[in-house]
Amino acid sequence: MLDNKYNMSQENNIFFAKRLLVDNIYKSANLEGIAVTFANTNDILNDVNVENIKPSEISKICSLRDAWHYLIDNISTELHLGFIQEIHTLIAKTELPYKDLGALRNEEVMISGTSWRPELPDMNKIYNEFCDILKIENTTDRAITMMLWIMKKQMFKDGNKRVATLICNKILIEAGKGIMAVPVELDGQFKTMLVDYYETNNIDTIKQWVYDNCIDGI
């Protein structure tokens, strides 16, 4: 079991997250394959015209901002599957048809870098696994485990990594345990380890790596 790296008040953790909001969105965007700089991200979020960035990518960044605002405004809301679906609706609102927002996917998906395929999501199985993760006593351990589980389940047609990182941060911030963001210079290493986790179901190595490299606080 992992220990908590930070112990802040919820108020201070929210303040810390708001101070790093642009940085977190920048890192989340790059993890999703959107090649923007920190300066690009800051300009987009301040409604400044940015050349050479696709409108679809600008929309994804703005959707990340909206999801973060919703998360912070509802930080003490009980975490349930419906909350995860609400976050997906905000994340993917400009990418997917309305019927797919917050809806479990009903089609096969391919994962870059591996022949492994996630099974079609089954609501009963997802609910039982979700409840098991909620029983993990340590907050940081629970947050990282939840994030990696959401990424592997691939519940939605798109946006699963973005949803997963936000839910991880909801768990951390609510309890004052810091924030999670994969550094841009390490996202290749993270994705390689993520594929290994998908293929082997060995979560311990990547969970420790995230703990060591991606959790920040004061």
C-alpha positions in Angstrom: 0.0 0.0 0.0 1.2 3.5 -0.8 1.5 6.2 1.8 0.1 9.7 1.3 2.9 12.1 0.2 1.1 15.3 1.2 -1.4 16.4 3.8 -3.1 19.7 3.1 -6.5 21.1 4.0 -9.0 20.8 1.3 -9.0 24.6 0.9 -5.3 24.7 0.5 -5.3 21.8 -2.0 -8.0 23.6 -4.1 -5.9 26.8 -4.1 -2.9 24.8 -5.1 -4.8 23.1 -7.9 -6.1 26.4 -9.2 -2.6 27.9 -9.3 -1.5 25.0 -11.4 -4.6 24.7 -13.5 -3.0 25.8 -16.8 -0.1 23.5 -16.2 -2.4 20.5 -15.4 -4.4 21.1 -18.6 -1.2 21.5 -20.6 0.0 18.1 -19.3 -3.4 16.4 -19.8 -3.6 17.7 -23.4 -0.1 16.4 -24.2 -0.9 13.0 -22.6 -3.8 12.8 -25.0 -1.5 13.5 -28.0 -2.3 17.2 -28.4 1.1 18.8 -29.0 0.6 22.2 -27.4 3.1 24.2 -25.4 2.4 25.6 -22.0 2.3 29.1 -23.7 -0.2 27.8 -26.3 -2.4 26.4 -23.5 -2.3 29.6 -21.5 -3.3 31.7 -24.6 -6.1 29.3 -25.5 -7.5 29.5 -22.0 -7.3 33.3 -22.1 -9.2 33.4 -25.5 -6.1 34.5 -27.4 -5.8 33.4 -31.0 -3.2 30.7 -31.4 -1.9 29.8 -34.9 -1.2 26.2 -36.0 -3.5 24.7 -33.4 -6.5 22.8 -34.9 -9.9 24.1 -33.8 -10.7 20.5 -32.6 -7.7 20.6 -30.3 -8.6 24.0 -29.0 -12.0 22.6 -28.2 -10.5 19.7 -26.3 -8.4 22.1 -24.2 -11.4 24.3 -23.4 -13.4 21.2 -22.5 -10.6 20.2 -20.1 -10.9 23.6 -18.5 -14.7 23.2 -18.1 -14.3 19.8 -16.6 -11.7 21.1 -14.1 -14.0 23.9 -13.1 -16.9 21.4 -12.6 -14.6 19.2 -10.6 -13.5 21.9 -8.2 -17.0 23.3 -7.8 -18.2 19.8 -6.9 -15.1 18.5 -5.0 -17.1 17.2 -2.1 -19.7 15.5 -4.1 -19.8 11.7 -3.5 -17.8 9.8 -6.1 -20.1 7.5 -8.0 -20.2 6.1 -11.5 -22.7 8.9 -12.4 -20.1 11.5 -11.5 -17.5 9.8 -13.8 -20.1 9.9 -16.6 -20.7 13.6 -16.0 -17.0 14.3 -16.3 -16.9 12.4 -19.6 -19.8 14.4 -20.9 -17.8 17.6 -20.2 -14.6 16.2 -21.6 -16.1 14.9 -24.9 -18.9 17.3 -25.6 -17.3 18.6 -28.8 -15.9 15.3 -30.0 -18.7 12.7 -29.7 -22.4 12.6 -30.7 -24.7 13.5 -27.8 -25.8 9.8 -27.5 -22.2 8.8 -26.6 -21.6 11.4 -23.9 -21.3 9.6 -20.6 -22.4 6.4 -22.2 -20.6 3.1 -22.0 -19.1 2.2 -25.4 -20.7 -0.6 -27.3 -18.0 -1.0 -30.0 -14.5 -2.5 -29.9 -11.6 -0.1 -29.6 -7.9 -0.3 -30.6 -5.1 0.7 -28.2 -2.0 2.2 -29.7 1.2 0.2 -29.2 -0.4 -3.2 -28.4 -2.5 -5.9 -29.9 -4.4 -6.1 -26.5 -8.0 -5.1 -26.6 -10.2 -4.1 -23.7 -13.4 -6.1 -23.3 -16.7 -4.4 -23.9 -17.8 -2.7 -20.7 -20.4 -4.5 -18.6 -22.2 -2.2 -16.1 -22.5 -4.8 -13.3 -18.8 -5.8 -13.5 -17.7 -2.1 -13.7 -19.8 -1.3 -10.6 -18.4 -4.2 -8.6 -14.8 -3.3 -9.5 -15.4 0.4 -8.8 -16.8 -0.4 -5.4 -13.8 -2.6 -4.6 -11.4 0.3 -5.4 -13.4 2.6 -3.2 -12.6 0.3 -0.3 -8.8 1.0 -0.6 -8.0 2.8 2.7 -5.1 5.0 1.7 -6.3 8.0 -0.4 -3.3 8.3 -2.7 -3.3 4.5 -3.3 -7.0 4.6 -4.1 -6.7 7.6 -6.4 -3.9 6.2 -8.5 -5.6 2.8 -8.6 -8.9 4.3 -9.7 -7.1 6.3 -12.5 -5.3 3.3 -13.9 -8.4 1.2 -13.7 -10.5 3.8 -15.7 -7.7 3.9 -18.3 -7.7 0.2 -18.7 -11.4 -0.4 -18.7 -11.8 2.1 -21.6 -15.5 2.7 -20.7 -16.0 5.4 -23.2 -15.4 5.7 -26.9 -12.9 8.5 -26.4 -11.4 10.7 -23.6 -10.7 7.9 -21.1 -7.3 9.1 -20.0 -8.5 12.6 -19.5 -11.5 11.3 -17.4 -9.2 9.1 -15.4 -6.7 11.9 -14.5 -9.6 14.1 -13.4 -11.2 11.5 -11.2 -7.8 10.8 -9.7 -7.4 14.5 -8.9 -11.0 14.6 -7.4 -10.0 11.9 -4.9 -6.7 13.6 -4.0 -7.9 17.2 -3.7 -11.0 16.3 -1.7 -8.8 14.7 0.9 -6.0 17.3 0.7 -3.5 14.8 -0.7 -2.0 16.8 -3.6 -2.6 16.7 -7.4 -1.6 14.2 -10.1 -0.2 15.1 -13.5 2.2 13.2 -15.8 5.1 15.4 -16.7 5.2 16.0 -20.4 8.8 14.8 -20.7 7.8 11.5 -19.1 4.6 10.8 -20.9 6.3 8.4 -23.4 7.6 6.4 -20.4 4.2 6.5 -18.8 2.4 5.2 -21.9 4.9 2.4 -22.3 4.3 1.3 -18.7 0.5 1.7 -19.2 0.6 -0.7 -22.2 2.6 -3.2 -20.0 -0.1 -2.9 -17.3 -2.9 -3.5 -19.9 -1.1 -6.6 -21.2 0.0 -8.2 -17.9 -2.5 -6.7 -15.4 0.4 -6.0 -13.1 -0.5 -2.6 -11.6 2.2 -2.4 -8.9 5.1 -1.1 -11.1 3.2 1.7 -12.8 1.4 2.6 -9.6 4.7 3.1 -7.8 6.0 5.1 -10.8 3.0 7.4 -10.8 3.5 7.9 -7.0 7.2 8.7 -7.4 6.9 11.0 -10.5 3.4 12.4 -10.8 2.1 13.4 -7.4 2.7 17.0 -6.3 1.7 19.2 -3.4 2.9 21.4 -0.6 
